[in-house]
Amino acid sequence: MKKVLVLAAGLSLFATTVFAAPGAVTGTAHDLSALASNTGGQICVFCHTPHYASTAAPLWNRGNVDVTAEAGYFAYTSSTFNADDVVGGVDYTVPDIGLCMTCHDGVMTDTLNNLFATANVAPVETVAGDLTIAVGSPALLGYDFRNDHPVGVLYNNALVTADNGGLVIETDAAVVARLRGGYVVCSSCHDVHKEGTIAGGDYPFLKGSTIGSALCKECHIK
């Protein structure tokens, strides 16, 4: 009996650690279901819809902001920033940045599409509503990127060379895995489906641990 109990406990732990649902959004800061009564408590609809979606991202249900065209836009700059000196070095219009900014500019105002079906009626596209949800600090980025980690940076050999030993080579597997089309973008470091925990050193919504600056050192040599 004792062996059976131990085995059962072991299987329970295995199921919890291996088969736990990854990327849970429920209850995280990206769970906006309580903020809009006309979405029926849905969680995914604020970013995704299974049909009639934009092609900007998989099943995307929002817009794609050209941040360079917005009032108050300022690109990142510093005395040690080398990307400005590299041909094709910075582009804030690359995919991913504009998607995130549909919320993180400070206010979410997009019309959300959804697909509802009623009895004996084929599913049709309906509008979940015009939402105006304010985004607070620290998620509020606005369009002033001068105090944020640079994005839209083409991480190539020219940049690595210009940085003179401060960056990991662009062909490093860890670096390649972080880039999108060769660019540093929001999702290079962030996973919107994973909030993380302070104790785990991987918050907020980060793809790696901040303990010992592990995530930073995948690209930066310090």
Order of alpha helices (4+ residues) and beta strands (2+ residues): alpha-alpha-beta-beta-beta-beta-beta-alpha-alpha-beta
